[in-house]
Amino acid sequence: MPTVALAVTDGMLHYELSVAIEIFGADLTHIVDPWYDFSVCGSGPVHVDRFRLAPDHGLDHLAHADTVIVPGWADTDREPPSALVQAVRTAHEAGARVASLCTGAFVLGAAGLLDGRRATTHWAHTQELARRHPAATVDPDVLYVDNGDVLTSAGKAAAMDLCLHLVRLDHGSANANKIARRLVIPPHRDGGQAQFISTPLPKPGNHPLGGLFPWVLERLDQPLTVEDLARQARMSSRHLARHFKRLTGTTPLQWLHTQRIRHAQELLETTNATVDTIATATGMGTATTLRRHFHRSVGVPPDTYRRTFRPQEPVSSPHHGS
């Protein structure tokens, strides 16, 4: 029976903590028998927002677990308790697989477990995590990162994704999918799937590109260039780039590329059009080109992304423009 220990202390986020308890602490022997031997470990009674939690064991018990889960840490402006950090470090040295949920990554960072490894956390805190732990490679665009013995998740719903990923590793995809159905959530979102794709699109208003944005979005199936955009906006390419940087924070080409990827996501989510058809509708040209750019931007192939949203149905064609 694999053992899972939840490391808790005052100031943790109750959602991520409850996710771990719901997955590993529930009696799911009707799905997998034996399930996990689960325990909550802390230095004493823990206050989590409005809740009070009584640990089963002290933090030293973490060293006896196969897997240690560290929930989100609420106040990332201060360092996590040294006793918690040391206990997590000791557990890892003893051979435990250590996984953080959301901002629990700051605990792993303080324990030195992120040094030389890829990691993620809630997108709003990735810059601070990277600043505080420069030896780590922080990826703001993924749901979770699996380094084998050290795993980190993005925020909120991604914590559930990582917990199900652990179940999938331990008990197989079929059982993980049964648990997902029980929780009424998608059965599998790959860790490489983006937390979100930034699609800067200013609100309609009195700015020089006010008419250009909708014009472009109606022509994503066409091979538009920066010169095409500048001509439509009636300005030089240099002025266009300056306005784009001010309004969207990015370049015209990068913005256009992001809109193509966003449109591909929408078509994958809402239609069963072939990848070839979607490649044409988004101006990517070929399925090979779409797959390469989509995987690079979103983190998973188009077919994998689609399976998160849609069952297999007869093929329908998308409409150009969005």
Buried (B, 14 or more C-beta within 10 A) or exposed (E): EBBBBBBBBBBBBBBBBBBBBBBBBBEBEEBBEEBBEBBBBBBEEBEBEEEEBEBEBEBBBBBBBBBBBBBBBBEBEEBBBEBBBBBBBBBBEEEBBBBBBBBBBBBBBBBBBBBEBBBBBBBEBBEBBBEBBEEBBBBBBBBBBBBEEBBBBBBBBBBBBBBBBBBBBBBEBEBBBBBBEEBEBBBBBBBBBBBEBBEBBEEEEEBBBBEBBEBBBEBBBEEBEBEBBBEBBEBEBEEBBEBBEEBBEBBBBEBBBBBBBBBBBBBBEEBBBEBBBBBBBBBBEEBEEBBEBBBEBBBBBBEBBBBBEEEEEEEEEBEBEB
